[in-house]
Amino acid sequence: MGVFSKTCEYAMRAVLYIAQRSHQGHKAGIKEIAANIDSPEHFLAKILQKLSKEGLIQSAKGPNGGFYLDKQGLQRPLAEIVHAIEGDQIFIGCGMGLSDCSEENPCPLHEDFKKIRHQIAQMLQQTTIGKFNLELIKGQLTLHK
């Protein structure tokens, strides 16, 4: 099981796939993206719509249309994808899912999870969308299960 929700996992994989295709000069359609990241099409369509609305990816209509990223998009941190899909929960939420967990009222995992949460937030903030492009294009990394 991953750290992120299924929706967030698909969103990150989709954006990284779109970044890869954009770098190669192509726009990617929903069917192509879904097939290459092992995602159900109908579910992915909703995710891409949200990411597009948030300005994380761009879309073009027509026969040569599809989703793509511009140079500015490649410089954005992965944290923005997570925030667009899940809000701040992964950055501030309780490791046990308790709504009343806080510094004043900590759950049993509070202190340990706070450190892990901070490391995840730092990694997501420091890693740009474009960071993995070369490795993906060369086939050194994968977006498949």
Residue pairs with C-beta under 8 A, 6 or more apart in sequence:
2 9
3 90
3 120
4 12
4 82
4 86
4 90
5 85
5 86
7 43
7 47
7 85
7 86
8 81
8 82
8 85
8 86
10 37
10 39
10 43
10 44
10 47
11 47
11 50
11 51
11 81
11 84
11 85
12 78
12 81
12 82
13 37
13 39
13 143
14 33
14 37
14 39
14 44
14 47
14 48
14 51
15 51
15 56
15 57
15 69
15 81
15 129
16 129
16 132
16 136
16 143
17 28
17 33
17 36
17 37
17 136
17 143
18 28
18 33
18 57
18 67
18 68
18 69
19 69
19 73
19 74
19 129
19 130
19 132
19 133
19 136
20 133
20 136
20 137
21 27
21 28
21 32
21 68
22 68
22 69
22 70
22 73
22 74
23 74
23 130
23 133
23 137
24 137
26 66
26 68
27 60
27 64
27 65
27 66
27 67
27 68
28 66
28 67
28 68
29 65
29 66
29 67
30 41
30 44
30 45
30 48
30 67
31 41
32 66
33 39
33 44
33 48
33 67
34 40
34 41
34 44
36 143
36 144
37 44
37 143
37 144
38 144
38 145
47 85
48 57
48 59
48 67
50 84
50 85
51 57
51 81
51 84
51 85
52 58
52 59
52 67
54 80
54 84
56 73
56 76
56 80
56 81
56 84
57 67
57 68
57 69
57 73
58 67
58 68
58 69
58 70
58 73
59 65
59 66
59 67
59 68
60 66
60 68
69 129
69 130
73 129
74 128
74 129
74 130
74 133
75 128
75 129
75 130
76 128
76 129
77 124
77 125
77 126
77 127
77 128
77 129
78 123
78 124
78 125
78 127
78 128
78 129
79 91
79 121
79 124
79 125
81 129
82 90
82 124
83 91
90 117
90 120
90 121
91 117
91 120
91 121
92 117
93 117
94 101
94 107
94 109
94 110
94 113
95 107
95 109
95 110
95 112
95 113
95 116
95 117
96 107
96 108
96 109
96 113
98 107
101 107
101 110
103 110
132 141
135 141
136 142
136 143
